[in-house]
Amino acid sequence: MLLSILVLFLSQMANAQHRRAPKQYVDINAAIGLLPTFIKDVGMVKSPPLSVAADFRLAEYFSLGAFAGYSVTETGQRTMVDGGTAKWRNSFSLFGLRLAAQSRPLGPWNIYGGMSMAYTHSNIEMMEGQLEKVKEEKGIKENSGKMIFAGFIGGRHSLTPRLGMFGELGFGISLVTFGLSVRI
């Protein structure tokens, strides 16, 4: 009985059943964010942080990718210093490049991490209050863009040789994202 269990266990660990992924491939990723970047502002999520990415494998353990993301958050009623109130909506988007280093496959898992460079753009729409007072007090601009540099770490679980699920931690459209990945 123990020998049968051992043989079944070892056959599950063997990679003979798995077809190897091609040496060069592109991972197409679509994700939804669980913690929007603006969570510290205690905003209400109007459009969840959505992102797409394409990562091209450059070498055995390195990939270069491009990504884009979009989210909309709305503040609650904010009391200003002068006693007035204000409420605004932030439409936030970003797009950029990322470089990742990947671990050796650990069964169906692949752990990776890297750095990204992105251009971000915020479009503030006032829903209540005066924009000039909010600009002065909070330092918020109506339309603003800037470059950011950030890091990320994640893991991909292969469901099949071409389809996987992944999760990432890092600064971008969301602090935590989960999604599906298709390998081409």
C-alpha positions in Angstrom: 0.0 0.0 0.0 2.8 2.4 0.9 4.7 1.6 -2.2 1.6 2.3 -4.4 1.1 5.7 -2.7 4.8 6.5 -3.2 4.6 5.6 -6.9 1.5 7.7 -7.4 3.1 10.6 -5.5 6.3 10.4 -7.6 4.4 10.2 -10.9 2.7 13.4 -10.0 6.0 15.1 -9.4 7.5 13.9 -12.7 7.6 16.3 -15.6 7.4 13.6 -18.2 3.6 14.4 -18.6 4.1 18.1 -19.2 5.0 19.5 -22.6 7.7 22.1 -22.3 6.9 25.7 -23.2 8.7 27.1 -26.3 12.1 28.7 -25.7 10.8 32.1 -26.7 7.2 33.1 -26.0 5.0 36.0 -25.1 2.7 36.0 -22.1 -0.4 38.1 -22.5 -1.8 39.1 -19.1 -5.2 40.6 -18.1 -5.7 41.5 -14.5 -8.0 43.3 -12.0 -6.6 45.1 -9.0 -7.7 44.4 -5.5 -6.1 47.4 -3.8 -6.2 50.6 -5.9 -3.1 52.9 -5.8 -5.3 55.6 -4.2 -6.5 53.5 -1.3 -4.8 56.0 1.2 -7.3 58.6 -0.1 -10.2 56.4 1.1 -11.8 56.8 -2.3 -14.7 54.8 -3.6 -13.8 52.7 -6.6 -16.0 53.6 -9.6 -14.0 51.5 -12.1 -11.8 48.8 -10.7 -8.1 48.9 -11.6 -7.8 47.0 -14.8 -4.5 46.2 -16.6 -3.1 44.4 -19.6 0.5 43.4 -20.3 2.6 41.6 -22.8 5.9 40.1 -21.6 8.4 38.8 -24.2 10.9 36.2 -23.0 14.4 37.6 -23.9 16.5 34.9 -22.4 15.9 31.8 -20.3 15.2 33.8 -17.1 14.5 37.3 -18.3 11.6 39.0 -20.0 10.8 42.5 -21.3 7.2 43.7 -21.3 4.8 46.5 -22.0 1.7 47.3 -19.9 -1.2 49.6 -19.5 -3.8 50.2 -16.8 -6.9 52.3 -16.0 -9.0 53.0 -12.9 -11.5 55.6 -11.6 -11.8 56.6 -7.9 -14.1 59.1 -6.3 -13.6 60.9 -3.0 -16.3 61.2 -0.4 -17.2 64.7 0.9 -14.0 66.4 2.0 -14.1 69.4 4.4 -11.8 72.1 3.4 -9.9 74.5 5.8 -12.3 77.3 5.0 -15.3 75.1 6.1 -16.5 74.4 2.5 -16.8 70.9 1.1 -15.4 69.3 -2.0 -15.7 66.1 -3.9 -13.8 65.0 -7.0 -13.2 62.0 -9.3 -9.8 60.8 -10.4 -9.5 59.0 -13.8 -6.0 57.5 -13.6 -4.2 55.7 -16.4 -0.6 54.5 -16.9 1.5 52.8 -19.6 5.0 51.7 -19.5 7.8 49.0 -19.8 8.9 46.4 -17.4 11.9 44.1 -17.0 11.5 40.9 -15.1 13.8 38.1 -13.8 12.1 34.7 -13.5 12.9 31.7 -11.3 13.3 28.2 -12.6 9.9 26.5 -12.7 8.9 25.0 -9.4 6.5 22.5 -10.7 3.6 24.5 -12.1 4.8 27.7 -10.4 7.1 30.4 -11.7 8.2 33.2 -9.3 9.3 36.5 -10.9 10.2 40.1 -10.0 11.5 43.2 -11.6 11.3 46.9 -12.2 9.0 49.0 -14.3 9.0 52.5 -15.7 5.7 54.1 -16.6 4.0 57.3 -17.5 1.0 58.1 -15.3 -1.8 60.5 -16.0 -4.5 61.8 -13.6 -7.5 63.7 -14.8 -9.4 65.3 -11.9 -13.0 66.2 -12.3 -14.7 68.3 -9.7 -18.1 67.0 -8.6 -18.6 69.5 -5.8 -16.7 72.5 -4.6 -14.1 74.8 -6.2 -11.1 73.4 -8.0 -8.9 76.4 -7.1 -9.4 75.8 -3.4 -8.7 72.1 -3.7 -5.6 72.8 -5.8 -4.3 75.2 -3.2 -5.1 73.0 -0.1 -4.4 69.5 -1.4 -1.8 70.3 -4.1 -4.0 68.5 -6.7 -3.8 69.5 -10.4 -6.7 69.2 -12.8 -4.6 67.3 -15.4 -1.2 65.9 -14.5 1.3 63.4 -15.7 4.6 62.1 -14.5 7.1 59.2 -14.8 7.3 56.7 -12.1 9.8 53.9 -11.4 8.6 50.9 -9.4 9.3 47.4 -8.5 7.0 44.3 -8.5 7.1 40.6 -7.5 4.7 38.0 -8.6 3.9 34.3 -9.2 2.3 32.5 -12.1 0.6 29.1 -11.8 0.4 27.1 -15.0 -3.0 25.5 -15.4 -1.9 24.1 -18.9 1.3 24.8 -20.9 -0.4 27.8 -22.4 -2.9 29.1 -19.7 -2.1 30.3 -16.3 -3.2 32.4 -13.3 -1.0 35.0 -11.7 -0.8 37.5 -8.8 1.5 40.5 -8.3 2.5 42.9 -5.6 3.8 46.3 -6.7 3.2 49.9 -7.3 1.2 50.7 -10.5 -2.5 50.8 -11.3 -3.1 48.7 -8.1 -0.9 47.5 -5.2 -2.2 43.9 -5.6 -3.4 42.4 -8.9 -4.7 39.0 -9.9 -5.5 37.7 -13.4 -5.2 35.3 -16.3 -2.2 34.7 -18.5 -2.1 33.2 -22.0 1.3 32.1 -23.4 1.7 32.5 -27.1 
